[in-house]
């Protein structure tokens, strides 16, 4: 059989010294990427690399041109590998087998994309740790159109924090949507599933990635999530995400009680309220004045 090749594509903005650690980890994988392609927003913020990484390709774009979908499509256009792995600059491989384990999943003929488990970091609080375990469990998943009735919107869940794609299928499908505020990964996954392909969740491939967002940041992130759902009814209409949110709140509350941290239930409550209000307003953004939208969004450049 042909030895399949893989590139890694990472959008960056103001990368810091930790980013060099990520590049080191990628080059110590059991399957080494052919190229690491970086789509960096604003060259003036690029300060982290010298001559150390010869196989790294850096392509600079102005901030006004960044888009969650099209900027990643640009990275794919610079790759000739059989597979490519999308990552974010704040993710870090747990071990040296991430690329290898995702490639194994893509050996399945029907699978279009496989995504990794996200583990909490040492800075994560107890609430964030449980929510990560809720969204990224230990059990692998093989998701197709037949699972929509049981899994609902989770059928299409996929995360470009760390996900590997078959380049041939990706190009046949037209790549990521060219302009989107958010959710380019789920929108692609939904289109792939509806075209008869499968999505795999591979917990054996794991990265450290977590955010201790404030309530204000949760509100703004979920506002953009609601905008994405409103803009793509072909994917999200008829698939409620609220019920999944309620299930997460109930299970997280039980965990906090059992683990002797009932005081965090109040924090969970206010965090959940911020998420819901942000999502509710985002889904109805077309009824809001522009000033409100720019105040609520996390991605102001999207609206320019």
Backbone as CSV, one residue per row, in Angstrom:
resi,resn,N_x,N_y,N_z,CA_x,CA_y,CA_z,C_x,C_y,C_z
1,UNK,0.829,-1.204,0.000,0.000,0.000,0.000,0.867,1.260,0.000
2,UNK,0.334,2.303,-0.621,1.032,3.585,-0.639,1.154,4.140,0.772
3,UNK,2.320,4.678,1.104,2.508,5.356,2.380,1.880,6.740,2.287
4,UNK,0.818,6.971,3.042,0.098,8.226,2.960,0.892,9.348,3.626
5,UNK,0.795,10.523,3.050,1.514,11.692,3.578,0.531,12.637,4.257
6,UNK,1.067,13.452,5.172,0.219,14.381,5.917,0.946,15.706,6.132
7,UNK,0.220,16.793,5.997,0.690,18.122,6.369,-0.121,18.615,7.559
8,UNK,0.431,19.572,8.289,-0.285,20.206,9.395,-0.510,21.670,9.030
9,UNK,-1.731,22.156,9.239,-2.095,23.527,8.894,-2.586,24.234,10.165
10,UNK,-1.980,25.382,10.459,-2.297,26.100,11.701,-2.493,27.586,11.417
11,UNK,-3.701,28.120,11.604,-3.864,29.580,11.573,-3.307,30.172,12.871
12,UNK,-2.608,31.303,12.776,-2.044,31.924,13.976,-2.336,33.417,13.997
13,UNK,-2.311,33.953,15.212,-2.421,35.402,15.428,-1.656,35.739,16.705
14,UNK,-0.623,36.527,16.560,0.228,36.898,17.682,0.737,35.674,18.451
15,UNK,1.329,34.689,17.776,1.837,33.507,18.487,2.962,33.880,19.440
16,UNK,2.980,33.205,20.583,3.989,33.458,21.614,5.003,32.311,21.646
17,UNK,5.857,32.328,22.662,6.919,31.318,22.757,6.368,29.897,22.870
18,UNK,5.176,29.733,23.473,4.594,28.394,23.580,4.368,27.763,22.215
19,UNK,4.240,28.592,21.202,4.000,28.063,19.863,5.193,27.248,19.369
20,UNK,6.383,27.627,19.783,7.571,26.852,19.413,7.501,25.446,20.017
21,UNK,6.951,25.344,21.223,6.773,24.024,21.844,5.838,23.163,21.012
22,UNK,4.786,23.769,20.467,3.872,23.022,19.609,4.603,22.508,18.371
23,UNK,5.389,23.349,17.737,6.144,22.916,16.553,7.122,21.800,16.893
24,UNK,7.761,21.901,18.051,8.657,20.829,18.504,7.898,19.515,18.667
25,UNK,6.734,19.589,19.293,5.921,18.378,19.514,5.504,17.749,18.192
26,UNK,5.128,18.568,17.230,4.712,18.038,15.937,5.858,17.344,15.217
27,UNK,7.052,17.853,15.374,8.191,17.248,14.693,8.731,16.017,15.420
28,UNK,8.202,15.767,16.620,8.591,14.553,17.358,7.503,13.481,17.300
29,UNK,6.517,13.655,16.432,5.470,12.657,16.266,6.026,11.401,15.599
30,UNK,5.403,10.259,15.875,5.839,9.010,15.245,5.675,9.066,13.729
31,UNK,4.645,9.784,13.272,4.514,10.098,11.848,4.768,11.592,11.714
32,UNK,5.867,11.918,11.068,6.264,13.321,10.968,5.571,13.975,9.775
33,UNK,5.009,15.164,9.960,4.364,15.841,8.826,5.371,16.238,7.757
34,UNK,4.915,16.174,6.507,5.758,16.624,5.402,6.041,18.117,5.535
35,UNK,4.987,18.874,5.807,5.106,20.317,5.953,4.203,20.788,7.098
36,UNK,4.608,21.860,7.735,3.748,22.569,8.676,3.453,23.923,8.048
37,UNK,2.197,24.126,7.695,1.785,25.326,6.963,1.076,26.265,7.936
38,UNK,1.615,27.462,8.067,1.073,28.431,9.013,0.458,29.595,8.239
39,UNK,-0.808,29.869,8.519,-1.470,31.039,7.956,-1.534,32.072,9.079
40,UNK,-0.622,33.024,9.025,-0.460,33.981,10.121,-1.145,35.311,9.802
41,UNK,-1.940,35.778,10.744,-2.620,37.055,10.582,-1.723,38.186,11.073
42,UNK,-1.336,39.041,10.143,-0.490,40.216,10.372,0.987,39.848,10.618
43,UNK,1.796,40.122,9.613,3.230,39.810,9.669,3.928,40.548,10.805
44,UNK,3.444,41.730,11.164,4.109,42.515,12.214,4.080,41.821,13.572
45,UNK,3.154,40.851,13.737,3.082,40.123,15.004,3.914,38.843,14.995
46,UNK,4.587,38.564,13.875,5.344,37.310,13.764,6.736,37.506,14.349
47,UNK,6.964,36.957,15.550,8.234,37.175,16.227,8.860,35.882,16.757
48,UNK,8.193,34.752,16.583,8.599,33.566,17.345,9.606,32.666,16.641
49,UNK,9.717,32.752,15.322,10.554,31.789,14.606,11.793,32.432,14.008
50,UNK,12.896,31.737,14.136,14.102,32.123,13.427,14.303,31.162,12.271
51,UNK,15.481,30.567,12.201,15.797,29.627,11.125,15.680,28.178,11.595
52,UNK,15.099,27.971,12.759,15.126,26.646,13.374,14.292,25.623,12.615
53,UNK,13.165,26.040,12.068,12.229,25.093,11.483,12.214,25.232,9.961
54,UNK,13.035,24.440,9.315,13.177,24.567,7.879,11.965,24.144,7.086
55,UNK,11.168,23.172,7.599,10.030,22.661,6.843,8.737,23.408,7.143
56,UNK,8.834,24.516,7.851,7.658,25.328,8.155,7.462,26.373,7.063
57,UNK,6.237,26.411,6.527,5.866,27.412,5.531,4.965,28.437,6.218
58,UNK,5.348,29.695,6.174,4.560,30.756,6.805,4.003,31.671,5.720
59,UNK,2.685,31.800,5.715,2.013,32.685,4.772,1.288,33.751,5.581
60,UNK,1.653,35.013,5.378,1.065,36.112,6.132,-0.133,36.704,5.393
61,UNK,-1.177,37.023,6.148,-2.344,37.694,5.579,-2.697,38.880,6.477
62,UNK,-3.318,39.932,5.917,-3.768,41.041,6.764,-4.968,40.627,7.599
63,UNK,-5.154,41.300,8.710,-6.237,40.956,9.634,-7.604,41.040,8.964
64,UNK,-7.762,41.968,8.036,-9.050,42.137,7.364,-9.396,40.952,6.462
65,UNK,-8.405,40.115,6.115,-8.653,38.973,5.232,-8.888,37.673,5.988
66,UNK,-8.695,37.695,7.321,-8.866,36.438,8.055,-10.331,36.015,8.078
67,UNK,-10.545,34.746,7.835,-11.874,34.145,7.946,-11.684,32.704,8.379
68,UNK,-12.562,32.227,9.249,-12.392,30.877,9.800,-12.383,29.802,8.717
69,UNK,-13.123,30.020,7.642,-13.151,29.030,6.578,-12.117,29.283,5.500
70,UNK,-12.143,30.484,4.922,-11.301,30.757,3.767,-9.815,30.765,4.098
71,UNK,-9.456,31.213,5.301,-8.038,31.218,5.680,-7.505,29.796,5.782
72,UNK,-8.339,28.886,6.251,-7.928,27.472,6.300,-7.883,26.875,4.892
73,UNK,-8.820,27.276,4.028,-8.759,26.827,2.633,-7.454,27.256,1.977
74,UNK,-6.988,28.442,2.316,-5.703,28.919,1.788,-4.582,27.974,2.206
75,UNK,-4.591,27.551,3.468,-3.584,26.601,3.941,-3.630,25.294,3.172
76,UNK,-4.853,24.797,2.902,-5.000,23.542,2.162,-4.459,23.697,0.739
77,UNK,-4.648,24.873,0.149,-4.172,25.094,-1.217,-2.649,25.019,-1.317
78,UNK,-1.951,25.161,-0.185,-0.489,25.082,-0.166,0.012,23.671,0.143
79,UNK,-0.922,22.724,0.276,-0.566,21.349,0.634,-0.786,20.413,-0.548
80,UNK,0.124,19.460,-0.704,-0.044,18.401,-1.709,-0.129,17.023,-1.057
81,UNK,-0.295,16.992,0.257,-0.315,15.719,0.977,-1.655,15.004,0.800
82,UNK,-1.655,13.708,1.096,-2.890,12.921,1.026,-3.875,13.335,2.119
83,UNK,-3.333,13.629,3.293,-4.132,14.079,4.427,-3.584,15.415,4.909
84,UNK,-4.425,16.173,5.583,-3.922,17.343,6.294,-4.610,17.424,7.654
85,UNK,-3.864,17.872,8.632,-4.379,17.986,9.996,-4.494,19.451,10.370
86,UNK,-5.707,19.882,10.665,-5.953,21.228,11.153,-5.670,21.285,12.654
87,UNK,-5.006,22.366,13.080,-4.803,22.603,14.513,-4.988,24.089,14.796
88,UNK,-5.184,24.409,16.070,-5.139,25.795,16.506,-3.839,26.010,17.270
89,UNK,-3.422,27.263,17.367,-2.106,27.553,17.945,-2.040,27.292,19.444
90,UNK,-3.202,27.163,20.100,-3.212,26.951,21.546,-3.442,25.498,21.931
91,UNK,-3.373,24.586,20.961,-3.478,23.154,21.254,-2.072,22.561,21.364
92,UNK,-1.951,21.477,22.139,-0.651,20.830,22.339,-0.849,19.314,22.391
93,UNK,-0.171,18.552,21.539,-0.320,17.091,21.580,0.013,16.521,22.954
94,UNK,-0.801,15.575,23.399,-0.563,14.908,24.683,0.643,13.978,24.580
95,UNK,0.812,13.335,23.413,1.926,12.411,23.218,2.366,12.463,21.763
96,UNK,3.234,11.527,21.378,3.789,11.527,20.027,2.969,10.710,19.032
97,UNK,1.760,10.259,19.434,0.973,9.371,18.570,-0.265,10.034,17.975
98,UNK,-0.415,11.336,18.114,-1.639,12.011,17.660,-1.820,11.843,16.154
99,UNK,-0.802,12.190,15.383,-0.917,12.081,13.928,-1.136,10.638,13.507
100,UNK,-0.381,9.727,14.100,-0.503,8.308,13.752,-1.908,7.787,14.007
101,UNK,-2.483,8.112,15.155,-3.812,7.590,15.505,-4.912,8.172,14.634
102,UNK,-4.797,9.447,14.250,-5.785,10.016,13.348,-5.655,9.431,11.945
103,UNK,-4.431,9.165,11.520,-4.232,8.542,10.209,-4.831,7.139,10.162
104,UNK,-4.733,6.420,11.260,-5.336,5.079,11.317,-6.845,5.155,11.106
105,UNK,-7.477,6.164,11.687,-8.923,6.315,11.527,-9.279,6.607,10.068
106,UNK,-8.452,7.402,9.390,-8.740,7.747,8.004,-8.473,6.602,7.039
107,UNK,-7.857,5.515,7.528,-7.674,4.336,6.678,-9.016,3.725,6.308
108,UNK,-10.042,4.017,7.117,-11.397,3.581,6.784,-11.860,4.339,5.541
109,UNK,-12.297,3.607,4.528,-12.619,4.200,3.228,-13.726,5.246,3.319
110,UNK,-14.655,5.049,4.225,-15.830,5.924,4.294,-15.574,7.203,5.092
111,UNK,-14.520,7.234,5.905,-14.289,8.357,6.813,-13.676,9.550,6.083
112,UNK,-14.333,10.709,6.234,-13.859,11.945,5.596,-12.973,12.751,6.527
113,UNK,-13.265,12.703,7.818,-12.507,13.492,8.794,-12.543,12.781,10.144
114,UNK,-11.441,12.878,10.873,-11.344,12.312,12.224,-10.791,13.392,13.141
115,UNK,-11.415,13.554,14.317,-10.968,14.612,15.220,-10.532,14.043,16.562
116,UNK,-9.678,14.807,17.236,-9.008,14.339,18.445,-9.777,14.703,19.711
117,UNK,-9.389,14.057,20.774,-9.908,14.380,22.101,-9.221,15.653,22.617
118,UNK,-9.977,16.470,23.331,-9.408,17.670,23.948,-9.389,17.492,25.468
119,UNK,-8.211,17.553,26.032,-8.018,17.355,27.464,-7.774,18.691,28.154
120,UNK,-8.223,18.831,29.400,-7.969,20.073,30.132,-6.484,20.271,30.385
121,UNK,-6.092,21.517,30.536,-4.709,21.852,30.839,-4.529,21.966,32.350
122,UNK,-3.302,22.151,32.786,-3.052,22.279,34.226,-3.655,23.561,34.787
123,UNK,-3.945,24.538,33.910,-4.570,25.773,34.368,-6.090,25.657,34.464
124,UNK,-6.659,24.558,33.974,-8.115,24.414,33.951,-8.683,24.236,35.352
125,UNK,-9.806,24.905,35.615,-10.477,24.716,36.900,-11.336,23.457,36.857
126,UNK,-11.918,23.094,38.008,-12.680,21.846,38.114,-13.875,21.834,37.162
127,UNK,-14.505,22.992,36.994,-15.665,23.089,36.110,-15.264,22.835,34.663
128,UNK,-14.190,23.479,34.250,-13.707,23.295,32.887,-13.273,21.852,32.650
129,UNK,-12.652,21.238,33.638,-12.197,19.845,33.498,-13.368,18.908,33.230
130,UNK,-14.460,19.068,33.972,-15.592,18.162,33.774,-16.273,18.418,32.437
131,UNK,-16.415,19.681,32.069,-17.067,19.999,30.802,-16.272,19.415,29.639
132,UNK,-14.938,19.449,29.733,-14.108,18.826,28.701,-14.377,17.324,28.630
133,UNK,-14.461,16.682,29.789,-14.699,15.239,29.801,-16.097,14.908,29.297
134,UNK,-17.053,15.814,29.500,-18.419,15.606,29.000,-18.437,15.656,27.472
135,UNK,-17.762,16.649,26.910,-17.767,16.833,25.458,-16.805,15.894,24.738
136,UNK,-15.761,15.452,25.454,-14.733,14.600,24.844,-14.487,13.405,25.749
137,UNK,-15.325,12.396,25.598,-15.237,11.221,26.451,-14.186,10.226,26.000
138,UNK,-14.151,9.096,26.680,-13.145,8.064,26.411,-13.563,7.103,25.305
139,UNK,-14.830,7.151,24.898,-15.356,6.181,23.935,-15.258,6.721,22.508
140,UNK,-14.653,5.965,21.580,-14.599,6.398,20.175,-16.005,6.457,19.575
141,UNK,-16.156,7.270,18.548,-17.438,7.360,17.853,-17.212,7.292,16.341
142,UNK,-18.125,6.606,15.693,-18.154,6.503,14.235,-19.529,6.999,13.809
143,UNK,-19.595,8.205,13.253,-20.882,8.869,13.065,-21.235,8.987,11.578
144,UNK,-22.447,8.546,11.261,-22.966,8.640,9.900,-24.377,9.227,9.952
145,UNK,-25.002,9.340,8.798,-26.340,9.932,8.729,-27.364,9.130,9.520
146,UNK,-27.101,7.838,9.701,-28.021,7.000,10.463,-28.062,7.363,11.955
147,UNK,-27.086,8.151,12.410,-27.002,8.501,13.824,-27.708,9.806,14.181
148,UNK,-28.234,10.508,13.182,-28.843,11.817,13.447,-30.014,11.705,14.411
149,UNK,-30.836,10.675,14.255,-32.009,10.530,15.118,-31.603,10.361,16.579
150,UNK,-30.522,9.604,16.822,-30.080,9.359,18.206,-29.203,10.493,18.737
151,UNK,-28.250,10.956,17.943,-27.262,11.922,18.427,-27.650,13.372,18.170
152,UNK,-28.557,13.600,17.239,-28.942,14.967,16.921,-27.767,15.762,16.388
153,UNK,-27.623,16.987,16.891,-26.580,17.891,16.400,-25.168,17.363,16.669
154,UNK,-25.026,16.483,17.663,-23.710,15.914,17.977,-23.182,15.031,16.842
155,UNK,-24.082,14.595,15.949,-23.633,13.816,14.789,-22.617,14.593,13.981
156,UNK,-22.825,15.895,13.884,-21.984,16.735,13.044,-20.832,17.377,13.815
157,UNK,-20.712,17.049,15.083,-19.677,17.709,15.866,-18.293,17.283,15.377
158,UNK,-17.438,18.290,15.211,-16.056,18.083,14.782,-15.315,19.348,15.155
159,UNK,-14.052,19.244,15.521,-13.330,20.431,15.975,-11.975,20.574,15.302
160,UNK,-11.762,21.739,14.706,-10.476,22.029,14.077,-9.393,22.408,15.070
161,UNK,-9.678,22.298,16.364,-8.589,22.369,17.341,-7.568,21.296,17.003
162,UNK,-8.067,20.138,16.586,-7.197,19.079,16.063,-8.058,18.072,15.305
163,UNK,-8.008,18.145,13.992,-8.800,17.243,13.149,-8.051,16.971,11.860
164,UNK,-8.146,15.729,11.372,-7.440,15.342,10.155,-8.449,15.015,9.060
165,UNK,-8.153,15.503,7.852,-9.051,15.385,6.707,-8.388,14.627,5.564
166,UNK,-9.202,13.899,4.809,-8.738,13.337,3.540,-8.793,14.440,2.496
167,UNK,-7.653,14.765,1.920,-7.572,15.892,0.998,-8.449,15.685,-0.236
168,UNK,-8.487,14.474,-0.763,-9.259,14.214,-1.982,-10.738,14.462,-1.756
169,UNK,-11.278,13.932,-0.651,-12.696,14.146,-0.342,-12.946,15.624,-0.058
170,UNK,-12.038,16.248,0.667,-12.177,17.658,1.019,-12.326,18.516,-0.235
171,UNK,-11.494,18.270,-1.216,-11.562,19.059,-2.447,-12.819,18.723,-3.248
172,UNK,-13.214,17.453,-3.247,-14.459,17.080,-3.922,-15.661,17.785,-3.311
173,UNK,-15.605,17.972,-1.992,-16.713,18.612,-1.274,-16.654,20.136,-1.364
174,UNK,-15.620,20.681,-1.964,-15.517,22.126,-2.098,-14.854,22.823,-0.936
175,UNK,-14.254,22.054,-0.015,-13.536,22.642,1.120,-14.443,23.239,2.163
176,UNK,-13.854,24.057,3.032,-14.639,24.747,4.046,-15.456,25.848,3.384
177,UNK,-16.561,26.176,3.991,-17.353,27.295,3.500,-16.471,28.540,3.475
178,UNK,-16.574,29.327,2.409,-15.589,30.377,2.166,-15.696,31.551,3.136
179,UNK,-16.839,31.774,3.719,-16.958,32.868,4.680,-17.884,32.435,5.813
180,UNK,-17.336,32.410,7.017,-18.154,32.025,8.172,-17.559,32.621,9.439
181,UNK,-18.432,32.965,10.361,-17.983,33.541,11.618,-17.427,32.484,12.562
182,UNK,-17.803,31.215,12.301,-17.560,30.170,13.290,-17.982,28.846,12.677
183,UNK,-17.604,27.742,13.285,-18.188,26.438,12.944,-17.873,25.923,11.549
184,UNK,-16.774,26.380,10.941,-16.431,25.861,9.623,-16.235,24.353,9.648
185,UNK,-15.782,23.818,10.789,-15.546,22.380,10.916,-16.859,21.593,10.952
186,UNK,-17.828,22.065,11.750,-19.114,21.365,11.831,-19.904,21.477,10.535
187,UNK,-19.821,22.630,9.882,-20.542,22.802,8.620,-19.995,21.833,7.579
188,UNK,-18.667,21.696,7.525,-18.073,20.726,6.603,-18.477,19.303,6.985
189,UNK,-18.406,18.989,8.275,-18.757,17.634,8.729,-20.195,17.297,8.367
190,UNK,-21.102,18.251,8.531,-22.508,18.010,8.197,-22.671,17.727,6.707
191,UNK,-21.989,18.501,5.885,-22.070,18.268,4.441,-21.497,16.906,4.079
192,UNK,-20.413,16.525,4.742,-19.800,15.222,4.457,-20.721,14.075,4.850
193,UNK,-21.333,14.191,6.036,-22.256,13.145,6.497,-23.441,13.025,5.544
194,UNK,-23.990,14.152,5.124,-25.139,14.125,4.215,-24.767,13.593,2.836
195,UNK,-23.472,13.645,2.515,-22.999,13.095,1.240,-22.668,11.610,1.345
196,UNK,-22.866,11.024,2.537,-22.660,9.592,2.707,-21.363,9.196,3.379
197,UNK,-20.581,10.178,3.830,-19.316,9.889,4.501,-19.518,9.778,6.015
198,UNK,-18.453,9.361,6.688,-18.480,9.192,8.146,-17.520,10.171,8.799
199,UNK,-17.833,10.498,10.064,-16.979,11.325,10.906,-16.546,10.464,12.087
200,UNK,-15.262,10.471,12.415,-14.796,9.681,13.551,-14.247,10.576,14.659
201,UNK,-14.638,10.239,15.886,-14.010,10.822,17.068,-13.002,9.818,17.587
202,UNK,-11.733,10.250,17.740,-10.634,9.339,18.076,-10.002,9.781,19.395
203,UNK,-10.489,9.273,20.532,-9.924,9.706,21.823,-8.478,9.269,22.035
204,UNK,-8.020,8.262,21.279,-6.609,7.854,21.393,-5.673,8.945,20.888
205,UNK,-6.192,9.826,20.053,-5.445,11.015,19.631,-5.918,12.166,20.513
206,UNK,-5.038,12.712,21.327,-5.466,13.697,22.322,-4.531,14.908,22.337
207,UNK,-5.138,16.061,22.573,-4.372,17.304,22.721,-4.838,18.019,23.984
208,UNK,-3.940,18.780,24.569,-4.316,19.664,25.659,-4.896,20.943,25.061
209,UNK,-6.102,21.287,25.511,-6.721,22.520,25.012,-7.907,22.870,25.900
210,UNK,-7.893,24.053,26.441,-9.003,24.476,27.288,-8.966,25.988,27.452
211,UNK,-10.124,26.551,27.751,-10.232,27.984,28.020,-10.994,28.194,29.325
212,UNK,-10.440,28.991,30.213,-11.185,29.404,31.399,-11.856,30.749,31.092
213,UNK,-12.900,30.687,30.258,-13.576,31.899,29.834,-14.341,32.547,30.983
214,UNK,-14.380,33.868,30.976,-15.272,34.597,31.873,-16.697,34.488,31.320
215,UNK,-17.676,34.883,32.117,-19.060,34.858,31.645,-19.250,35.763,30.429
216,UNK,-18.576,36.907,30.426,-18.665,37.816,29.284,-18.110,37.156,28.017
217,UNK,-16.988,36.460,28.164,-16.407,35.779,27.005,-17.296,34.621,26.537
218,UNK,-17.905,33.902,27.486,-18.832,32.829,27.115,-20.018,33.401,26.341
219,UNK,-20.522,34.535,26.803,-21.636,35.194,26.122,-21.263,35.520,24.676
220,UNK,-20.089,36.121,24.489,-19.689,36.558,23.156,-19.403,35.369,22.235
221,UNK,-18.788,34.339,22.791,-18.520,33.144,21.984,-19.823,32.493,21.533
222,UNK,-20.788,32.397,22.448,-22.054,31.766,22.104,-22.934,32.656,21.236
223,UNK,-22.718,33.963,21.303,-23.398,34.847,20.358,-22.961,34.488,18.935
224,UNK,-21.668,34.339,18.730,-21.162,33.970,17.406,-21.623,32.576,16.996
225,UNK,-21.731,31.687,17.969,-22.267,30.351,17.683,-23.703,30.454,17.178
226,UNK,-24.512,31.303,17.819,-25.888,31.506,17.375,-25.958,32.113,15.990
227,UNK,-25.044,33.054,15.694,-24.986,33.645,14.349,-24.720,32.555,13.314
228,UNK,-23.780,31.678,13.618,-23.454,30.583,12.706,-24.666,29.695,12.454
229,UNK,-25.393,29.370,13.511,-26.581,28.525,13.356,-27.661,29.235,12.549
230,UNK,-27.799,30.548,12.751,-28.793,31.307,11.994,-28.435,31.389,10.520
231,UNK,-27.156,31.500,10.218,-26.703,31.658,8.835,-26.707,30.349,8.049
232,UNK,-26.787,29.224,8.767,-26.720,27.932,8.075,-27.861,27.010,8.507
233,UNK,-29.084,27.409,8.160,-30.244,26.570,8.512,-30.208,25.209,7.842
234,UNK,-29.492,25.117,6.707,-29.406,23.828,6.013,-28.690,22.779,6.856
235,UNK,-27.922,23.230,7.838,-27.206,22.319,8.734,-27.910,22.187,10.074
236,UNK,-28.308,23.315,10.652,-28.694,23.330,12.059,-30.198,23.366,12.318
237,UNK,-31.005,23.732,11.342,-32.448,23.768,11.582,-32.984,22.372,11.892
238,UNK,-33.846,22.309,12.880,-34.448,21.035,13.269,-33.595,20.201,14.190
239,UNK,-32.372,20.677,14.501,-31.481,19.954,15.407,-31.206,20.838,16.619
240,UNK,-31.914,20.592,17.683,-31.806,21.442,18.865,-30.481,21.200,19.588
241,UNK,-29.834,22.292,19.988,-28.627,22.185,20.812,-28.948,22.470,22.279
242,UNK,-30.140,23.027,22.532,-30.515,23.371,23.906,-30.630,22.139,24.795
243,UNK,-31.183,21.051,24.259,-31.368,19.840,25.065,-30.017,19.256,25.489
244,UNK,-29.029,19.334,24.599,-27.689,18.856,24.938,-27.084,19.729,26.026
245,UNK,-27.378,21.033,25.965,-26.894,21.948,26.990,-27.486,21.657,28.349
246,UNK,-28.767,21.360,28.375,-29.437,21.020,29.639,-28.839,19.746,30.222
247,UNK,-28.599,18.754,29.372,-28.010,17.489,29.846,-26.631,17.727,30.445
248,UNK,-25.850,18.607,29.826,-24.526,18.917,30.348,-24.622,19.596,31.716
249,UNK,-25.555,20.525,31.862,-25.718,21.231,33.140,-26.092,20.251,34.242
250,UNK,-27.021,19.339,33.957,-27.467,18.374,34.960,-26.325,17.452,35.378
251,UNK,-25.584,16.943,34.418,-24.496,16.020,34.744,-23.346,16.737,35.451
252,UNK,-23.072,17.974,35.044,-22.015,18.745,35.704,-22.397,19.048,37.147
253,UNK,-23.657,19.384,37.386,-24.122,19.664,38.755,-23.969,18.434,39.642
254,UNK,-24.335,17.272,39.117,-24.192,16.030,39.886,-22.723,15.767,40.225
255,UNK,-21.861,15.996,39.242,-20.432,15.800,39.467,-19.916,16.737,40.559
256,UNK,-20.317,17.993,40.519,-19.842,18.971,41.505,-20.322,18.619,42.908
257,UNK,-21.542,18.103,43.000,-22.055,17.678,44.317,-21.277,16.481,44.842
258,UNK,-21.059,15.490,43.994,-20.362,14.276,44.414,-18.897,14.530,44.757
259,UNK,-18.291,15.496,44.092,-16.873,15.759,44.301,-16.620,16.795,45.389
260,UNK,-17.677,17.179,46.108,-17.512,18.115,47.220,-17.249,19.550,46.805
261,UNK,-17.769,19.938,45.632,-17.578,21.314,45.153,-18.919,21.960,44.827
262,UNK,-19.881,21.902,45.745,-21.217,22.465,45.445,-21.181,23.969,45.203
263,UNK,-20.163,24.657,45.731,-20.077,26.105,45.543,-19.897,26.487,44.071
264,UNK,-19.396,25.528,43.270,-19.192,25.824,41.854,-20.485,25.729,41.040
265,UNK,-21.555,25.205,41.657,-22.830,25.125,40.944,-23.347,26.527,40.628
266,UNK,-23.132,27.461,41.539,-23.528,28.848,41.278,-22.785,29.402,40.074
267,UNK,-21.483,29.130,40.017,-20.688,29.569,38.863,-21.203,28.921,37.586
268,UNK,-21.528,27.622,37.646,-22.074,26.912,36.497,-23.378,27.548,36.038
269,UNK,-24.220,27.928,37.009,-25.517,28.521,36.683,-25.338,29.823,35.897
270,UNK,-24.521,30.724,36.395,-24.338,32.011,35.732,-23.608,31.851,34.391
271,UNK,-22.685,30.908,34.329,-22.007,30.629,33.065,-23.005,30.131,32.028
272,UNK,-23.890,29.253,32.451,-24.891,28.682,31.543,-25.874,29.749,31.071
273,UNK,-26.252,30.650,31.976,-27.146,31.742,31.596,-26.479,32.624,30.540
274,UNK,-25.192,32.935,30.756,-24.456,33.762,29.797,-24.393,33.073,28.426
275,UNK,-24.143,31.770,28.424,-24.091,31.021,27.169,-25.429,31.055,26.445
276,UNK,-26.498,30.811,27.214,-27.815,30.721,26.587,-28.263,32.065,26.014
277,UNK,-28.086,33.141,26.785,-28.499,34.460,26.303,-27.689,34.847,25.069
278,UNK,-26.379,34.570,25.111,-25.549,34.863,23.947,-26.024,34.100,22.716
279,UNK,-26.291,32.814,22.883,-26.754,31.981,21.777,-28.123,32.451,21.270
280,UNK,-29.020,32.759,22.195,-30.376,33.206,21.848,-30.321,34.479,21.002
281,UNK,-29.507,35.446,21.430,-29.393,36.702,20.693,-28.679,36.507,19.357
282,UNK,-27.669,35.634,19.353,-26.955,35.364,18.109,-27.862,34.781,17.039
283,UNK,-28.743,33.881,17.418,-29.663,33.278,16.456,-30.630,34.313,15.888
284,UNK,-30.813,35.403,16.603,-31.739,36.462,16.187,-31.009,37.756,15.828
285,UNK,-29.754,37.626,15.428,-28.928,38.814,15.201,-29.479,39.726,14.112
286,UNK,-30.240,39.185,13.164,-30.766,39.996,12.068,-31.776,41.039,12.554
287,UNK,-32.289,40.846,13.749,-33.232,41.808,14.321,-32.542,42.853,15.192
288,UNK,-31.220,42.706,15.367,-30.485,43.601,16.258,-29.838,44.737,15.484
289,UNK,-29.712,45.920,16.091,-28.974,47.012,15.445,-27.486,46.671,15.372
290,UNK,-26.810,47.242,14.401,-25.404,46.931,14.161,-24.535,47.207,15.385
291,UNK,-24.821,48.278,16.110,-24.028,48.608,17.291,-24.088,47.490,18.321
292,UNK,-25.260,46.902,18.488,-25.401,45.784,19.435,-24.609,44.576,18.964
293,UNK,-24.687,44.281,17.682,-23.956,43.135,17.143,-22.460,43.285,17.388
294,UNK,-21.930,44.468,17.096,-20.495,44.699,17.278,-20.096,44.669,18.748
295,UNK,-21.033,44.980,19.621,-20.767,44.908,21.059,-20.752,43.466,21.547
296,UNK,-21.590,42.632,20.964,-21.762,41.260,21.446,-20.784,40.267,20.823
297,UNK,-20.358,40.503,19.585,-19.575,39.500,18.863,-18.145,39.380,19.387
298,UNK,-17.563,38.201,19.182,-16.152,37.978,19.487,-15.286,38.207,18.248
299,UNK,-15.924,38.259,17.071,-15.195,38.361,15.811,-15.633,39.609,15.053
300,UNK,-15.155,40.749,15.470,-15.598,42.031,14.900,-15.243,42.166,13.423
301,UNK,-14.102,41.611,13.001,-13.698,41.731,11.604,-14.689,41.061,10.657
302,UNK,-15.414,40.071,11.143,-16.382,39.366,10.302,-17.457,40.315,9.772
303,UNK,-17.758,41.344,10.532,-18.866,42.230,10.201,-18.450,43.401,9.330
304,UNK,-17.142,43.529,9.052,-16.690,44.669,8.254,-16.978,44.431,6.792
